[in-house]
Amino acid sequence: MGEVNYETNFVSQREIFNEFINNIAMLVAECPKVEYVVTKDVSEEFVKKETEIEMQKEDLVSKPEQIRSRSV
């Protein structure tokens, strides 16, 4: 799993940033040791529980519900 954070929306609009993100994604996708899991591969109950946990994390809890649901 990879995570990239940025402080402003302006960063995400720059070509060099998007190229960087795409390069990271390709490195992960090319790795033979990476296992992929999609939500349809796990039970709905598990997805719901994990979503609830993520929604309560400190960095998201102060944000509006609409923002939190998009982030998770």
VENTA-V815294 format. One record per residue. PHI is phi as a letter, one per 40 degrees, with the letter a starting at -180 (NA if undefined). D_CENTER is the distance of its C-alpha to the mean C-alpha in whole Angstrom. Layout:
phi=[PHI | PHI]
d_center=[D_CENTER | D_CENTER]
//
This chain:
phi=[NA | b | a | b | b | a | c | b | c | c | c | c | c | c | c | c | c | c | c | d | c | c | c | c | c | c | c | c | c | c | c | c | c | c | b | b | b | b | d | c | c | b | c | c | c | c | c | c | c | c | c | c | c | c | c | c | c | d | c | b | d | c | c | c | d | d | c | c | c | c | c | c]
d_center=[9 | 8 | 7 | 9 | 10 | 13 | 16 | 17 | 16 | 19 | 17 | 14 | 18 | 19 | 20 | 20 | 16 | 15 | 17 | 16 | 12 | 14 | 16 | 13 | 12 | 15 | 16 | 14 | 15 | 19 | 19 | 21 | 20 | 16 | 16 | 14 | 13 | 13 | 13 | 17 | 18 | 17 | 19 | 19 | 20 | 17 | 14 | 16 | 17 | 13 | 12 | 15 | 14 | 11 | 13 | 15 | 14 | 16 | 13 | 13 | 16 | 18 | 16 | 18 | 17 | 16 | 13 | 12 | 12 | 10 | 7 | 7]
//
